[in-house]
């Protein structure tokens, strides 16, 4: 909680819904909110993983009076997202916090994906967010203001790749950029309803999904990622929550994420350091962008020497 300002993201006693809450960052968010006193609902596709996560979340509760609820759904489908949120409302009450963590990718070169695989990436990374937000907003606005006067919140999980995409993630980063755009536009719209909208932008997360990514990630992508040391799901959840408590609209979890965000704010609310980063990075990115592009050219030459000019 911020030391010198009011907590703008209160959790105690509230109903929190986390999509993708059966593993990785989503499960860590659910556990963290349970520790802070929230009633927690997790939504994901795999019933076995949901059951396992449920026990961990229950064990993390601050009080036995806190309720924990699970629901299995394919959130790429609007009807299932609406049914999932309606089930949460029937069991726990109207959600006060809806936090989307569902998603994942299989990195690779864009040309090598099938059309079906490209559509799948958009589905699991954007449609899950879009349908969940749509269903949540309908419930929240229909329910009217909260009894205690506290604002409700919708929180999206995007990626730093929404600010600066790199080769190997071109099936994934457009969906994450779309989430950022949805967060910006919906934040404006939700001023009408006294609902705050936020987006979190983690970098590398050492989760089960990361292990799967490594199986298909091109060598070039690993080179471009450089010395990104990554964070655990718990670290990401904690850093996101700190930013939300400060009232940030776009939350990053690392210093480098903040620097990259500073060059790509658009019309989102900014702080002093974000403005400073933006001013400085107009010059910095004119150099850094060429350096990164140069890495790609060097890698191309390496492939040509090895007789692998097709990019594989």
N, C-alpha and C positions, 0 to 999 in steps of 0.2 A: 504493500500500500504506500502511496506517496507520503513523504514525511511532511511536506509543507503545503499540501493542497488537498482538497476533498477528493475522496475516492469516487471517480466517475463511472465505475463499473462494479457496483455492489453485487455480491453473490449470495450472501447468507439468506436462507429461507426462500430463495427464488427457484423457479422451475427452469432448468437448463437442458436443452436438447443438443446432442452432439452427433453429427453424422460421421460415419467412418470411425465410430467409437469403440470398435472391437479390437483395434491394434494400433501400434505406432503412435503418432502425435495425437490422434483422436482419443485413444484410451488414456494417454497422459493428461489431456485436457479434462476428461471426465473425472479422473482420479483427483486432479488438482481442485476442481470445482466442488467435488464431494468433500474434500478436506476443508474447504472454505464454508461449508454449511448448505450447499445447494441440494435440491432434489434433482436427480439426474436421470435423463432418458438417453439411451444410446441406440442408434439405428445403423444397421449394416446388413450385408447380404448373407453372411455365413453364420448360421445358427450356433454351430459349435464354438466358434470364436466369440460370439456374443455371450454365450453361457459362461465361458471362462473369464471374460472381462467383467461380467456382472459380479462375480465373487470378489475380484480385486477392488472394484469400486465400492462394494458394500463394506469391505474391510477398511476402506479409507475414510468412511464417513465420520464426521465429527460427533454425530448423534444418531442413535438407533431410530429416531423418529424421521430421519430423512428417508425419502422413498427413492428407490432405484428401479427403473423400468427398461425393458429392452423390446425391440421390435425389428423383425427381419423384413427388408424391403429392397427392391431394385430402384434406386432413386433416379436412374436415368429415365424413368417413366413418370410422367406427371401425376397420373392416377395413383400410383403407389406412394409417391411422396405425400400427396394430399391425405391418403388413408393413414399413413404413418403418423403425420402430425395430428390428425383427428384422434387417433388412438392415444397419443400422448395427452392430448387435452382431456379425453374422457378419464384417463387414469390419474393424472397429476394436476390438471388444470391448464389454463392457457399458458403457453411458454412465455417466459420473460426474456430468455436468452436462447437464441438458436445459432449454433456455431458449426459451420460446415467444414469437415476435415476429410471427407471421402475424396479419393482420387488416386492417381498413380500413373506410371508410364513405363514403356519399354523403349529406351533410347535407341536411336539408329538414324541412318541417313534417310532423308525424306523420300528419295526416289525408290527406296527398297520396301516401303510399306505398301500393303494392298489397300484398296479403297475401303474395305471393311475395317482394317486395322486403324486407319485414319479416323473413320467415323467413331470407332470404339473409344479412341483417345479423347475426342471431343465429348462423347457421351459421359464418360466417367469423370472427366475433369471440369466440364462446364455444365452439361445438362443436369447433373446431380445438384449443383449449386443453384442453378436457375429455378428448377422445379421446387427445391426445398425452400428457397427464399420466397417464391410466389405463394406457396401454401402457407408458410409462416406469416407472411404479411397479411394474408386474408384473415387468418385466425386472430392475429393481434389487433387489426383494425376493427374486426367485428366485435371483439370483446370490449373495446373501449379502453379508457384509461385504467391504470392499475389502482387498486384500493389505497395503496400507501403513497401514491404519487410518483413513484420511481419510474424512470424511463425503461422501456424495453430495448433490447439490443439484437441486431443481426450481425454476426461476425463471419466473414468469409476467410478461407485460407487459400492464398494464392502462392506466389513464388517470386524470388528476386529475378527469375527469368522473365517475368512480366515487364520488368524495367529494361533488361538487357539480354535478349535471347542469344544463345550460342548454338553453333552447329551440333547436331546430334539430338536436339530437343525441339525440332521444328514441327513435330506432331503434338507437342505438349505445351510449349510456351504460348502459342496463340490462344489456347483455352485459358491459360492463367492471365494473359493480358485482358481477355474478355471479362474475367472475374473482376479485375481492377476497374474496368470501365463500368461494369454493373454497380460496383461499390460506390463509385463517384456519382453516377446518375441517381442511384437509389437513395444515397445519402441526402441529396437535394429533395427528392420527392418525399422522403420520410420526415422531413421537417414539418410537413403538413400533419403528421400523425404523432409527433413527439416520440419518435423511435430513432435511436442512433444506429448508424450503419458503419461498420469498420471492415478493414481487410488486413490480414497478417501476411508477411512476405518472408518466410524462412528461406534459408539456403539449403545446403546439404543436411539431411536428417538421417541419422544412423538407425534406420528402422528395418523391418522385414522387407518393405518395399525397396529400400536402397540395395539390399542384397540381390533382389531380382533385377534391378536396373543394371548392376555390374555385369550381368551375364550377357547383355546385348550392347552395352555402351561402347561406341567406337573409340579407338585409341586417341583420335583427334579430340574428342570431347573431353577425355581425361586430361589431355595436355592443356586445353583451354580452361578447364576448371582450376588448374594450377594447384596452389597450396591451400585451397579451401579445406579447412580441417573438420568442418562439419560439427553438428551438435546432436546430442541425444534427444529423443522425443520429449523427455522431461524438461530439459533445458529450453527447448523451443516453446513448450507450453508456458513455462514460467516467464520467459521474456515477453511473449505475446500478452500475457495477463498484466504484466507491469505496464506495458504500453496502453492497454485498454483502461487500466486504472487511472492513467494520466489523461485519458480522454482523446488519445490520438486516433485520427481517422485511418491512416495507413501506418501499420506497425511493422518495423523490421526487428530482427532478432540478433543482428551482428553489426559491428561498426561498418564493415564493408557494405552490408546491405543498406545502411543509412546513407552512405556516400553515393551508392548507385541510385537510391531513391531520390536523393537531392537533385539529380540531373533529369528526373522524369516525373515531376510532380503534377504538371498540368494545372487544372483548376482546383485541386485538393487543398484543404487548409494546411498552412505551413507554419513552422516555428522559426525562430531566429537562425538557428544553426542550419535548418533545411534551406533557408534563403541563401545563407552564406555558401553552403555546398553548391547550390544551383549556380551562383555567380562564378565560383571558382571552376566548376566542372565544365562550364562552357569552353574554357581553354584546355582543361585537363583532358577531356574526352576527345578533343581534336587530335591529341597525341596518342592517348591510350587506344582509341578506336583503330588507328593505323597500326599500332603495335600488335593488337589482337588479330587484325586482318593479315598482318605479316606472318604471324604464327601459322595461319591457315596456308599461306603461300609456301612457307618452309615445309610444312607437312606434305603438301602436294608434290614438291620437288623430291622429298624423301620417298614417296610412293613411286614416283616415276623412276627413280634409281633402282627401286626394288622390283620394278615391273608390275606394279599394282596401281596403275593410274586410274582404275575404275572407282577408287575411293573405298574399297573394302579392306 
